[in-house]
Amino acid sequence: MFGCGGTMARHCESGDRVEVVIVTRGIPELWPDEVISQTRREARAANQFLGVKKVHFLDFPAPKLDQVPMHVLADSIRKVVLDVRPHMVYVPHRGDIHHDHQAVHRAVCVAVRPTPDYTVERVLSYETPSETEWAASGDDAFAPNVFVDISACLDRKLDAVSHYRSQLRPPPHPRSLETIRVMARLRGSVVCAEAAEAFVLVREYLPRSTPGAQRRP
């Protein structure tokens, strides 16, 4: 939501079916049950506001994905992929400072491997405020090469994000509504748009019969 909520809004407004996978659940040693319940209510409310059809909760332990075998994580995500059969998948950036984001990125890349009977047409990684920009520079630094104009959807994204009260912080924190708006303006300026979201193209496949460009946001 924080990274691609505007693009999600565009998909929903275009009539695309959008489903969200929330991979982790906070471990009780760090977050009591009432906090977990609150964040789930916030997630459902935010996604429902945008028009998301379904939210999948996989309940892997956060922040302990590094203790989950990669094949177990990938297989769980793969089951959702085969059930939903999406044309496009959005995933956290591989270079995020949060190791759970790194694990999800790797697992998704495994889960969406092309097969003869089904291939995801486009995989994009998004930036997450307070996770992507705080990572070290290097080969895994976020270098966007895809930009989605969300000028008409920015306010709707911010309204959806505002449901995540437990996750928001006052400005100038990266997870403040003010900073999210400023970042959208900054990303938009790169492509001469009022507002945009930035992505890194992980993989794209253009089938012969159904051009993938028709499904882009």
C-alpha positions, 0 to 999 in steps of 0.5 A: 500500500505504501509503495504501490497504493496509487498503482493499485488504485489505478488497477481497481478503477480500470476494473482489474481484479486486485488481490493482496498477499500479506506474508507475515504476522508479528511474533507475540514476543514483539507484538501483543494480539491486540496490536496484530488484530489492529494492524489486520483491521487496518489492512482490510480497511485500506484494501477494501477502500481501494477496491481490492477483492481479496487479502490473503494472510499467510501468517509467517513469523515477522521479523523471522523470515530468515528462519523459514526455509525458502522452499516453504515460503515460496511454495506458500506464495506459489499456491496463491499465484496458481489460484489467482493466476495474476498477469502482474505481480508487485513485490518489495525491492530486493535491496530493502534494509528489512530482511523480511522484504528481501526474503519475500522478494526471493520467494516471489521470484521462485513462486512466479517462475515461468511454466509451459501452461502459465507465466506471469507477464510482468513483475515489478518491485516497489519502494517502501518508505523507511525500508528502501531508502535506508538500505546501503548503496550498491548493486541492490540499490533501488534504481527505478526504470518504470514509472506509473502516473498516479496524478489522478489517484494520489489522494485516493492512495493517501486516503487508503494509507491513512487507514494504517494509523499504527504504521504512520508517523508524523513528518518528516518521517518517511511514513508520514502522509506528507512525506508520501505525497512529496515522494510521489511529486518527486517521482512524478517530476522525473517523468513530467507528471504531477505524481508517480510511483517508481518501480524496478522491472524484475521481469516482463514476458509479452505473449503472442496472443495477449499483448501485456501492454494492454494490462499495464496500469 
